């Protein structure tokens, strides 16, 4: 009986963790969509990027 209760508790914890993860992903997706929409419309709400497009490469060459 005790093991069954532990399994039920673990299952409930995993369901809660999955719901939390799902909500966080959905919030991030909505933030990205809002940023894309703001960039598309040219409306920035006072926040502007300092360096335009982010580059994957470092600004200076690597030293030997």
PDB file of N, CA, C, O and CB in Angstrom:
ATOM      1  N   UNK A   1       0.826  -1.197   0.000  1.00  0.00           N
ATOM      2  CA  UNK A   1       0.000   0.000   0.000  1.00  0.00           C
ATOM      3  C   UNK A   1       0.869   1.260   0.000  1.00  0.00           C
ATOM      4  O   UNK A   1       0.580   2.219  -0.715  1.00  0.00           O
ATOM      5  CB  UNK A   1      -0.939  -0.001   1.212  1.00  0.00           C
ATOM      6  N   UNK A   2       1.935   1.250   0.808  1.00  0.00           N
ATOM      7  CA  UNK A   2       2.816   2.403   0.917  1.00  0.00           C
ATOM      8  C   UNK A   2       3.476   2.711  -0.428  1.00  0.00           C
ATOM      9  O   UNK A   2       3.583   3.873  -0.820  1.00  0.00           O
ATOM     10  CB  UNK A   2       3.882   2.158   1.992  1.00  0.00           C
ATOM     11  N   UNK A   3       3.920   1.664  -1.134  1.00  0.00           N
ATOM     12  CA  UNK A   3       4.574   1.865  -2.428  1.00  0.00           C
ATOM     13  C   UNK A   3       3.597   2.446  -3.452  1.00  0.00           C
ATOM     14  O   UNK A   3       3.985   3.266  -4.284  1.00  0.00           O
ATOM     15  CB  UNK A   3       5.154   0.538  -2.946  1.00  0.00           C
ATOM     16  N   UNK A   4       2.352   2.029  -3.393  1.00  0.00           N
ATOM     17  CA  UNK A   4       1.345   2.564  -4.301  1.00  0.00           C
ATOM     18  C   UNK A   4       1.143   4.050  -4.050  1.00  0.00           C
ATOM     19  O   UNK A   4       1.038   4.823  -5.002  1.00  0.00           O
ATOM     20  CB  UNK A   4       0.016   1.809  -4.144  1.00  0.00           C
ATOM     21  N   UNK A   5       1.088   4.465  -2.795  1.00  0.00           N
ATOM     22  CA  UNK A   5       0.929   5.883  -2.460  1.00  0.00           C
ATOM     23  C   UNK A   5       2.131   6.693  -2.928  1.00  0.00           C
ATOM     24  O   UNK A   5       1.968   7.800  -3.441  1.00  0.00           O
ATOM     25  CB  UNK A   5       0.734   6.059  -0.950  1.00  0.00           C
ATOM     26  N   UNK A   6       3.349   6.147  -2.754  1.00  0.00           N
ATOM     27  CA  UNK A   6       4.547   6.836  -3.248  1.00  0.00           C
ATOM     28  C   UNK A   6       4.483   7.008  -4.764  1.00  0.00           C
ATOM     29  O   UNK A   6       4.835   8.063  -5.293  1.00  0.00           O
ATOM     30  CB  UNK A   6       5.822   6.057  -2.855  1.00  0.00           C
ATOM     31  N   UNK A   7       4.034   5.970  -5.454  1.00  0.00           N
ATOM     32  CA  UNK A   7       3.926   6.055  -6.909  1.00  0.00           C
ATOM     33  C   UNK A   7       2.904   7.113  -7.305  1.00  0.00           C
ATOM     34  O   UNK A   7       3.133   7.850  -8.265  1.00  0.00           O
ATOM     35  CB  UNK A   7       3.539   4.689  -7.505  1.00  0.00           C
ATOM     36  N   UNK A   8       1.806   7.208  -6.607  1.00  0.00           N
ATOM     37  CA  UNK A   8       0.794   8.223  -6.885  1.00  0.00           C
ATOM     38  C   UNK A   8       1.350   9.624  -6.664  1.00  0.00           C
ATOM     39  O   UNK A   8       1.084  10.532  -7.452  1.00  0.00           O
ATOM     40  CB  UNK A   8      -0.440   8.002  -6.008  1.00  0.00           C
ATOM     41  N   UNK A   9       2.119   9.802  -5.596  1.00  0.00           N
ATOM     42  CA  UNK A   9       2.730  11.105  -5.309  1.00  0.00           C
ATOM     43  C   UNK A   9       3.713  11.479  -6.409  1.00  0.00           C
ATOM     44  O   UNK A   9       3.715  12.614  -6.887  1.00  0.00           O
ATOM     45  CB  UNK A   9       3.444  11.086  -3.937  1.00  0.00           C
ATOM     46  N   UNK A  10       4.558  10.515  -6.814  1.00  0.00           N
ATOM     47  CA  UNK A  10       5.533  10.784  -7.885  1.00  0.00           C
ATOM     48  C   UNK A  10       4.834  11.134  -9.191  1.00  0.00           C
ATOM     49  O   UNK A  10       5.253  12.049  -9.899  1.00  0.00           O
ATOM     50  CB  UNK A  10       6.452   9.570  -8.095  1.00  0.00           C
ATOM     51  N   UNK A  11       3.783  10.414  -9.506  1.00  0.00           N
ATOM     52  CA  UNK A  11       3.050  10.686 -10.743  1.00  0.00           C
ATOM     53  C   UNK A  11       2.445  12.089 -10.704  1.00  0.00           C
ATOM     54  O   UNK A  11       2.492  12.809 -11.702  1.00  0.00           O
ATOM     55  CB  UNK A  11       1.944   9.629 -10.964  1.00  0.00           C
ATOM     56  N   UNK A  12       1.878  12.484  -9.565  1.00  0.00           N
ATOM     57  CA  UNK A  12       1.292  13.823  -9.444  1.00  0.00           C
ATOM     58  C   UNK A  12       2.374  14.892  -9.566  1.00  0.00           C
ATOM     59  O   UNK A  12       2.140  15.932 -10.181  1.00  0.00           O
ATOM     60  CB  UNK A  12       0.544  13.972  -8.099  1.00  0.00           C
ATOM     61  N   UNK A  13       3.554  14.655  -8.992  1.00  0.00           N
ATOM     62  CA  UNK A  13       4.662  15.622  -9.094  1.00  0.00           C
ATOM     63  C   UNK A  13       5.121  15.761 -10.542  1.00  0.00           C
ATOM     64  O   UNK A  13       5.400  16.867 -11.005  1.00  0.00           O
ATOM     65  CB  UNK A  13       5.850  15.190  -8.201  1.00  0.00           C
ATOM     66  N   UNK A  14       5.200  14.636 -11.257  1.00  0.00           N
ATOM     67  CA  UNK A  14       5.630  14.701 -12.655  1.00  0.00           C
ATOM     68  C   UNK A  14       4.604  15.437 -13.507  1.00  0.00           C
ATOM     69  O   UNK A  14       4.975  16.180 -14.416  1.00  0.00           O
ATOM     70  CB  UNK A  14       5.862  13.290 -13.211  1.00  0.00           C
ATOM     71  N   UNK A  15       3.339  15.243 -13.229  1.00  0.00           N
ATOM     72  CA  UNK A  15       2.298  15.952 -13.974  1.00  0.00           C
ATOM     73  C   UNK A  15       2.394  17.449 -13.715  1.00  0.00           C
ATOM     74  O   UNK A  15       2.274  18.245 -14.646  1.00  0.00           O
ATOM     75  CB  UNK A  15       0.898  15.430 -13.590  1.00  0.00           C
ATOM     76  N   UNK A  16       2.611  17.845 -12.450  1.00  0.00           N
ATOM     77  CA  UNK A  16       2.762  19.270 -12.124  1.00  0.00           C
ATOM     78  C   UNK A  16       3.994  19.851 -12.804  1.00  0.00           C
ATOM     79  O   UNK A  16       3.944  20.963 -13.330  1.00  0.00           O
ATOM     80  CB  UNK A  16       2.857  19.471 -10.601  1.00  0.00           C
ATOM     81  N   UNK A  17       5.107  19.106 -12.798  1.00  0.00           N
ATOM     82  CA  UNK A  17       6.329  19.595 -13.445  1.00  0.00           C
ATOM     83  C   UNK A  17       6.109  19.765 -14.946  1.00  0.00           C
ATOM     84  O   UNK A  17       6.566  20.744 -15.535  1.00  0.00           O
ATOM     85  CB  UNK A  17       7.505  18.628 -13.185  1.00  0.00           C
ATOM     86  N   UNK A  18       5.414  18.818 -15.560  1.00  0.00           N
ATOM     87  CA  UNK A  18       5.143  18.914 -17.002  1.00  0.00           C
ATOM     88  C   UNK A  18       4.255  20.114 -17.300  1.00  0.00           C
ATOM     89  O   UNK A  18       4.474  20.816 -18.287  1.00  0.00           O
ATOM     90  CB  UNK A  18       4.477  17.620 -17.520  1.00  0.00           C
ATOM     91  N   UNK A  19       3.258  20.355 -16.458  1.00  0.00           N
ATOM     92  CA  UNK A  19       2.384  21.522 -16.664  1.00  0.00           C
ATOM     93  C   UNK A  19       3.168  22.821 -16.532  1.00  0.00           C
ATOM     94  O   UNK A  19       2.973  23.747 -17.319  1.00  0.00           O
ATOM     95  CB  UNK A  19       1.217  21.509 -15.658  1.00  0.00           C
ATOM     96  N   UNK A  20       4.057  22.893 -15.536  1.00  0.00           N
ATOM     97  CA  UNK A  20       4.875  24.091 -15.345  1.00  0.00           C
ATOM     98  C   UNK A  20       5.778  24.318 -16.554  1.00  0.00           C
ATOM     99  O   UNK A  20       5.899  25.441 -17.044  1.00  0.00           O
ATOM    100  CB  UNK A  20       5.721  23.970 -14.060  1.00  0.00           C
ATOM    101  N   UNK A  21       6.408  23.253 -17.030  1.00  0.00           N
ATOM    102  CA  UNK A  21       7.285  23.342 -18.194  1.00  0.00           C
ATOM    103  C   UNK A  21       6.494  23.798 -19.421  1.00  0.00           C
ATOM    104  O   UNK A  21       6.955  24.655 -20.175  1.00  0.00           O
ATOM    105  CB  UNK A  21       7.965  21.982 -18.465  1.00  0.00           C
ATOM    106  N   UNK A  22       5.321  23.233 -19.618  1.00  0.00           N
ATOM    107  CA  UNK A  22       4.481  23.584 -20.752  1.00  0.00           C
ATOM    108  C   UNK A  22       4.072  25.051 -20.706  1.00  0.00           C
ATOM    109  O   UNK A  22       4.085  25.733 -21.730  1.00  0.00           O
ATOM    110  CB  UNK A  22       3.247  22.697 -20.788  1.00  0.00           C
ATOM    111  N   UNK A  23       3.708  25.536 -19.522  1.00  0.00           N
ATOM    112  CA  UNK A  23       3.320  26.947 -19.394  1.00  0.00           C
ATOM    113  C   UNK A  23       4.497  27.874 -19.653  1.00  0.00           C
ATOM    114  O   UNK A  23       4.333  28.926 -20.270  1.00  0.00           O
ATOM    115  CB  UNK A  23       2.745  27.218 -18.005  1.00  0.00           C
ATOM    116  N   UNK A  24       5.698  27.489 -19.182  1.00  0.00           N
ATOM    117  CA  UNK A  24       6.880  28.308 -19.417  1.00  0.00           C
ATOM    118  C   UNK A  24       7.203  28.371 -20.905  1.00  0.00           C
ATOM    119  O   UNK A  24       7.533  29.439 -21.420  1.00  0.00           O
ATOM    120  CB  UNK A  24       8.079  27.759 -18.634  1.00  0.00           C
ATOM    121  N   UNK A  25       7.113  27.239 -21.603  1.00  0.00           N
ATOM    122  CA  UNK A  25       7.371  27.225 -23.040  1.00  0.00           C
ATOM    123  C   UNK A  25       6.346  28.067 -23.787  1.00  0.00           C
ATOM    124  O   UNK A  25       6.691  28.782 -24.728  1.00  0.00           O
ATOM    125  CB  UNK A  25       7.359  25.791 -23.569  1.00  0.00           C
ATOM    126  N   UNK A  26       5.090  27.984 -23.370  1.00  0.00           N
ATOM    127  CA  UNK A  26       4.052  28.765 -24.024  1.00  0.00           C
ATOM    128  C   UNK A  26       4.284  30.263 -23.815  1.00  0.00           C
ATOM    129  O   UNK A  26       4.090  31.056 -24.737  1.00  0.00           O
ATOM    130  CB  UNK A  26       2.671  28.360 -23.497  1.00  0.00           C
ATOM    131  N   UNK A  27       4.698  30.653 -22.603  1.00  0.00           N
ATOM    132  CA  UNK A  27       4.976  32.062 -22.330  1.00  0.00           C
ATOM    133  C   UNK A  27       6.145  32.549 -23.178  1.00  0.00           C
ATOM    134  O   UNK A  27       6.099  33.652 -23.722  1.00  0.00           O
ATOM    135  CB  UNK A  27       5.276  32.276 -20.837  1.00  0.00           C
ATOM    136  N   UNK A  28       7.190  31.736 -23.294  1.00  0.00           N
ATOM    137  CA  UNK A  28       8.332  32.115 -24.116  1.00  0.00           C
ATOM    138  C   UNK A  28       7.923  32.248 -25.574  1.00  0.00           C
ATOM    139  O   UNK A  28       8.354  33.175 -26.262  1.00  0.00           O
ATOM    140  CB  UNK A  28       9.460  31.091 -23.973  1.00  0.00           C
ATOM    141  N   UNK A  29       7.096  31.328 -26.046  1.00  0.00           N
ATOM    142  CA  UNK A  29       6.622  31.387 -27.433  1.00  0.00           C
ATOM    143  C   UNK A  29       5.811  32.655 -27.677  1.00  0.00           C
ATOM    144  O   UNK A  29       5.932  33.280 -28.731  1.00  0.00           O
ATOM    145  CB  UNK A  29       5.774  30.148 -27.767  1.00  0.00           C
ATOM    146  N   UNK A  30       4.990  33.032 -26.709  1.00  0.00           N
ATOM    147  CA  UNK A  30       4.182  34.239 -26.866  1.00  0.00           C
ATOM    148  C   UNK A  30       5.053  35.497 -26.832  1.00  0.00           C
ATOM    149  O   UNK A  30       4.786  36.447 -27.568  1.00  0.00           O
ATOM    150  CB  UNK A  30       3.112  34.309 -25.768  1.00  0.00           C
ATOM    151  N   UNK A  31       6.093  35.518 -25.987  1.00  0.00           N
ATOM    152  CA  UNK A  31       7.008  36.666 -25.956  1.00  0.00           C
ATOM    153  C   UNK A  31       7.724  36.813 -27.287  1.00  0.00           C
ATOM    154  O   UNK A  31       7.861  37.922 -27.803  1.00  0.00           O
ATOM    155  CB  UNK A  31       8.034  36.517 -24.818  1.00  0.00           C
ATOM    156  N   UNK A  32       8.190  35.677 -27.856  1.00  0.00           N
ATOM    157  CA  UNK A  32       8.860  35.735 -29.160  1.00  0.00           C
ATOM    158  C   UNK A  32       7.916  36.249 -30.230  1.00  0.00           C
ATOM    159  O   UNK A  32       8.307  37.059 -31.070  1.00  0.00           O
ATOM    160  CB  UNK A  32       9.397  34.356 -29.554  1.00  0.00           C
ATOM    161  N   UNK A  33       6.677  35.784 -30.206  1.00  0.00           N
ATOM    162  CA  UNK A  33       5.701  36.227 -31.202  1.00  0.00           C
ATOM    163  C   UNK A  33       5.428  37.721 -31.057  1.00  0.00           C
ATOM    164  O   UNK A  33       5.286  38.426 -32.057  1.00  0.00           O
ATOM    165  CB  UNK A  33       4.389  35.429 -31.068  1.00  0.00           C
ATOM    166  N   UNK A  34       5.354  38.205 -29.824  1.00  0.00           N
ATOM    167  CA  UNK A  34       5.123  39.632 -29.612  1.00  0.00           C
ATOM    168  C   UNK A  34       6.307  40.457 -30.108  1.00  0.00           C
ATOM    169  O   UNK A  34       6.122  41.520 -30.699  1.00  0.00           O
ATOM    170  CB  UNK A  34       4.865  39.918 -28.128  1.00  0.00           C
ATOM    171  N   UNK A  35       7.540  39.960 -29.863  1.00  0.00           N
ATOM    172  CA  UNK A  35       8.729  40.670 -30.357  1.00  0.00           C
ATOM    173  C   UNK A  35       8.752  40.699 -31.872  1.00  0.00           C
ATOM    174  O   UNK A  35       9.058  41.726 -32.477  1.00  0.00           O
ATOM    175  CB  UNK A  35      10.011  40.016 -29.828  1.00  0.00           C
ATOM    176  N   UNK A  36       8.426  39.558 -32.490  1.00  0.00           N
ATOM    177  CA  UNK A  36       8.402  39.522 -33.963  1.00  0.00           C
ATOM    178  C   UNK A  36       7.366  40.488 -34.508  1.00  0.00           C
ATOM    179  O   UNK A  36       7.622  41.205 -35.475  1.00  0.00           O
ATOM    180  CB  UNK A  36       8.107  38.099 -34.471  1.00  0.00           C
ATOM    181  N   UNK A  37       6.203  40.507 -33.888  1.00  0.00           N
ATOM    182  CA  UNK A  37       5.148  41.409 -34.347  1.00  0.00           C
ATOM    183  C   UNK A  37       5.565  42.869 -34.180  1.00  0.00           C
ATOM    184  O   UNK A  37       5.302  43.694 -35.055  1.00  0.00           O
ATOM    185  CB  UNK A  37       3.845  41.141 -33.582  1.00  0.00           C
ATOM    186  N   UNK A  38       6.217  43.189 -33.056  1.00  0.00           N
ATOM    187  CA  UNK A  38       6.671  44.557 -32.834  1.00  0.00           C
ATOM    188  C   UNK A  38       7.746  44.940 -33.850  1.00  0.00           C
ATOM    189  O   UNK A  38       7.759  46.065 -34.350  1.00  0.00           O
ATOM    190  CB  UNK A  38       7.209  44.720 -31.402  1.00  0.00           C
ATOM    191  N   UNK A  39       8.649  44.002 -34.154  1.00  0.00           N
ATOM    192  CA  UNK A  39       9.696  44.287 -35.137  1.00  0.00           C
ATOM    193  C   UNK A  39       9.089  44.446 -36.530  1.00  0.00           C
ATOM    194  O   UNK A  39       9.532  45.292 -37.307  1.00  0.00           O
ATOM    195  CB  UNK A  39      10.759  43.165 -35.140  1.00  0.00           C
ATOM    196  N   UNK A  40       8.102  43.656 -36.838  1.00  0.00           N
ATOM    197  CA  UNK A  40       7.467  43.731 -38.156  1.00  0.00           C
ATOM    198  C   UNK A  40       6.736  45.050 -38.336  1.00  0.00           C
ATOM    199  O   UNK A  40       6.729  45.619 -39.428  1.00  0.00           O
ATOM    200  CB  UNK A  40       6.497  42.566 -38.351  1.00  0.00           C
ATOM    201  N   UNK A  41       6.120  45.537 -37.265  1.00  0.00           N
ATOM    202  CA  UNK A  41       5.355  46.780 -37.381  1.00  0.00           C
ATOM    203  C   UNK A  41       6.239  48.017 -37.179  1.00  0.00           C
ATOM    204  O   UNK A  41       5.780  49.141 -37.383  1.00  0.00           O
ATOM    205  CB  UNK A  41       4.213  46.786 -36.364  1.00  0.00           C
ATOM    206  N   UNK A  42       7.504  47.817 -36.781  1.00  0.00           N
ATOM    207  CA  UNK A  42       8.402  48.944 -36.573  1.00  0.00           C
ATOM    208  C   UNK A  42       8.145  49.669 -35.266  1.00  0.00           C
ATOM    209  O   UNK A  42       8.587  50.804 -35.094  1.00  0.00           O
ATOM    210  CB  UNK A  42       8.283  49.907 -37.710  1.00  0.00           C
ATOM    211  N   UNK A  43       7.456  49.051 -34.368  1.00  0.00           N
ATOM    212  CA  UNK A  43       7.072  49.656 -33.096  1.00  0.00           C
ATOM    213  C   UNK A  43       7.907  49.007 -31.988  1.00  0.00           C
ATOM    214  O   UNK A  43       7.873  47.787 -31.827  1.00  0.00           O
ATOM    215  CB  UNK A  43       5.532  49.485 -32.823  1.00  0.00           C
ATOM    216  N   UNK A  44       8.662  49.818 -31.217  1.00  0.00           N
ATOM    217  CA  UNK A  44       9.605  49.236 -30.255  1.00  0.00           C
ATOM    218  C   UNK A  44       9.340  49.583 -28.806  1.00  0.00           C
ATOM    219  O   UNK A  44      10.114  49.139 -27.959  1.00  0.00           O
ATOM    220  CB  UNK A  44      10.970  49.662 -30.593  1.00  0.00           C
ATOM    221  N   UNK A  45       8.344  50.316 -28.456  1.00  0.00           N
ATOM    222  CA  UNK A  45       8.011  50.638 -27.060  1.00  0.00           C
ATOM    223  C   UNK A  45       9.194  51.205 -26.277  1.00  0.00           C
ATOM    224  O   UNK A  45       9.306  50.953 -25.077  1.00  0.00           O
ATOM    225  CB  UNK A  45       7.497  49.399 -26.359  1.00  0.00           C
ATOM    226  N   UNK A  46      10.061  51.951 -26.915  1.00  0.00           N
ATOM    227  CA  UNK A  46      11.161  52.588 -26.200  1.00  0.00           C
ATOM    228  C   UNK A  46      12.365  51.702 -25.984  1.00  0.00           C
ATOM    229  O   UNK A  46      13.396  52.188 -25.518  1.00  0.00           O
ATOM    230  CB  UNK A  46      10.687  53.064 -24.896  1.00  0.00           C
ATOM    231  N   UNK A  47      12.282  50.431 -26.301  1.00  0.00           N
ATOM    232  CA  UNK A  47      13.434  49.549 -26.158  1.00  0.00           C
ATOM    233  C   UNK A  47      14.028  49.309 -27.524  1.00  0.00           C
ATOM    234  O   UNK A  47      13.346  48.839 -28.435  1.00  0.00           O
ATOM    235  CB  UNK A  47      13.046  48.211 -25.482  1.00  0.00           C
ATOM    236  N   UNK A  48      15.301  49.631 -27.668  1.00  0.00           N
ATOM    237  CA  UNK A  48      15.963  49.428 -28.948  1.00  0.00           C
ATOM    238  C   UNK A  48      17.229  48.622 -28.742  1.00  0.00           C
ATOM    239  O   UNK A  48      17.875  48.701 -27.697  1.00  0.00           O
ATOM    240  CB  UNK A  48      16.279  50.773 -29.624  1.00  0.00           C
ATOM    241  N   UNK A  49      17.566  47.864 -29.736  1.00  0.00           N
ATOM    242  CA  UNK A  49      18.811  47.104 -29.682  1.00  0.00           C
ATOM    243  C   UNK A  49      19.976  48.035 -29.893  1.00  0.00           C
ATOM    244  O   UNK A  49      19.901  48.983 -30.675  1.00  0.00           O
ATOM    245  CB  UNK A  49      18.824  45.979 -30.729  1.00  0.00           C
ATOM    246  N   UNK A  50      21.044  47.761 -29.196  1.00  0.00           N
ATOM    247  CA  UNK A  50      22.227  48.589 -29.313  1.00  0.00           C
ATOM    248  C   UNK A  50      23.000  48.251 -30.575  1.00  0.00           C
ATOM    249  O   UNK A  50      23.524  49.147 -31.237  1.00  0.00           O
ATOM    250  CB  UNK A  50      23.114  48.425 -28.090  1.00  0.00           C
ATOM    251  N   UNK A  51      23.079  46.986 -30.914  1.00  0.00           N
ATOM    252  CA  UNK A  51      23.951  46.584 -32.011  1.00  0.00           C
ATOM    253  C   UNK A  51      23.204  45.914 -33.163  1.00  0.00           C
ATOM    254  O   UNK A  51      23.774  45.040 -33.816  1.00  0.00           O
ATOM    255  CB  UNK A  51      25.010  45.655 -31.497  1.00  0.00           C
ATOM    256  N   UNK A  52      21.995  46.274 -33.429  1.00  0.00           N
ATOM    257  CA  UNK A  52      21.277  45.738 -34.587  1.00  0.00           C
ATOM    258  C   UNK A  52      21.131  44.238 -34.529  1.00  0.00           C
ATOM    259  O   UNK A  52      20.562  43.703 -33.577  1.00  0.00           O
ATOM    260  CB  UNK A  52      21.979  46.121 -35.857  1.00  0.00           C
ATOM    261  N   UNK A  53      21.636  43.554 -35.535  1.00  0.00           N
ATOM    262  CA  UNK A  53      21.538  42.093 -35.583  1.00  0.00           C
ATOM    263  C   UNK A  53      22.666  41.468 -34.779  1.00  0.00           C
ATOM    264  O   UNK A  53      23.812  41.913 -34.836  1.00  0.00           O
ATOM    265  CB  UNK A  53      21.576  41.586 -37.041  1.00  0.00           C
ATOM    266  N   UNK A  54      22.325  40.442 -34.037  1.00  0.00           N
ATOM    267  CA  UNK A  54      23.357  39.752 -33.260  1.00  0.00           C
ATOM    268  C   UNK A  54      24.185  38.874 -34.185  1.00  0.00           C
ATOM    269  O   UNK A  54      23.644  38.164 -35.033  1.00  0.00           O
ATOM    270  CB  UNK A  54      22.725  38.904 -32.124  1.00  0.00           C
ATOM    271  N   UNK A  55      25.473  38.926 -34.021  1.00  0.00           N
ATOM    272  CA  UNK A  55      26.377  38.119 -34.831  1.00  0.00           C
ATOM    273  C   UNK A  55      26.826  36.914 -34.017  1.00  0.00           C
ATOM    274  O   UNK A  55      27.057  37.020 -32.812  1.00  0.00           O
ATOM    275  CB  UNK A  55      27.599  38.954 -35.307  1.00  0.00           C
ATOM    276  N   UNK A  56      26.945  35.799 -34.661  1.00  0.00           N
ATOM    277  CA  UNK A  56      27.416  34.583 -33.997  1.00  0.00           C
ATOM    278  C   UNK A  56      28.936  34.620 -33.807  1.00  0.00           C
ATOM    279  O   UNK A  56      29.479  33.925 -32.948  1.00  0.00           O
ATOM    280  CB  UNK A  56      27.010  33.335 -34.810  1.00  0.00           C
ATOM    281  N   UNK A  57      29.615  35.436 -34.617  1.00  0.00           N
ATOM    282  CA  UNK A  57      31.065  35.521 -34.547  1.00  0.00           C
ATOM    283  C   UNK A  57      31.485  36.607 -33.583  1.00  0.00           C
ATOM    284  O   UNK A  57      30.792  37.616 -33.454  1.00  0.00           O
ATOM    285  CB  UNK A  57      31.658  35.780 -35.927  1.00  0.00           C
ATOM    286  N   UNK A  58      32.609  36.424 -32.898  1.00  0.00           N
ATOM    287  CA  UNK A  58      33.106  37.487 -32.021  1.00  0.00           C
ATOM    288  C   UNK A  58      33.550  38.695 -32.829  1.00  0.00           C
ATOM    289  O   UNK A  58      33.858  38.570 -34.014  1.00  0.00           O
ATOM    290  CB  UNK A  58      34.266  36.978 -31.161  1.00  0.00           C
ATOM    291  N   UNK A  59      33.584  39.841 -32.212  1.00  0.00           N
ATOM    292  CA  UNK A  59      33.946  41.080 -32.905  1.00  0.00           C
ATOM    293  C   UNK A  59      35.428  41.097 -33.304  1.00  0.00           C
ATOM    294  O   UNK A  59      35.768  41.617 -34.367  1.00  0.00           O
ATOM    295  CB  UNK A  59      33.632  42.288 -32.017  1.00  0.00           C
ATOM    296  N   UNK A  60      36.289  40.553 -32.493  1.00  0.00           N
ATOM    297  CA  UNK A  60      37.718  40.576 -32.806  1.00  0.00           C
ATOM    298  C   UNK A  60      38.191  39.168 -33.157  1.00  0.00           C
ATOM    299  O   UNK A  60      37.591  38.171 -32.755  1.00  0.00           O
ATOM    300  CB  UNK A  60      38.535  41.145 -31.615  1.00  0.00           C
ATOM    301  N   UNK A  61      39.281  39.117 -33.915  1.00  0.00           N
ATOM    302  CA  UNK A  61      39.838  37.825 -34.301  1.00  0.00           C
ATOM    303  C   UNK A  61      40.481  37.155 -33.092  1.00  0.00           C
ATOM    304  O   UNK A  61      40.925  37.819 -32.156  1.00  0.00           O
ATOM    305  CB  UNK A  61      40.867  37.990 -35.440  1.00  0.00           C
ATOM    306  N   UNK A  62      40.520  35.866 -33.131  1.00  0.00           N
ATOM    307  CA  UNK A  62      41.165  35.125 -32.028  1.00  0.00           C
ATOM    308  C   UNK A  62      42.664  35.309 -32.101  1.00  0.00           C
ATOM    309  O   UNK A  62      43.245  35.363 -33.185  1.00  0.00           O
ATOM    310  CB  UNK A  62      40.807  33.615 -32.078  1.00  0.00           C
ATOM    311  N   UNK A  63      43.272  35.403 -30.961  1.00  0.00           N
ATOM    312  CA  UNK A  63      44.735  35.543 -30.924  1.00  0.00           C
ATOM    313  C   UNK A  63      45.381  34.167 -30.788  1.00  0.00           C
ATOM    314  O   UNK A  63      44.794  33.232 -30.244  1.00  0.00           O
ATOM    315  CB  UNK A  63      45.175  36.468 -29.752  1.00  0.00           C
ATOM    316  N   UNK A  64      46.583  34.076 -31.289  1.00  0.00           N
ATOM    317  CA  UNK A  64      47.282  32.788 -31.259  1.00  0.00           C
ATOM    318  C   UNK A  64      47.854  32.497 -29.904  1.00  0.00           C
ATOM    319  O   UNK A  64      48.474  31.451 -29.708  1.00  0.00           O
ATOM    320  CB  UNK A  64      48.381  32.755 -32.284  1.00  0.00           C
TER     321      UNK A  64
END
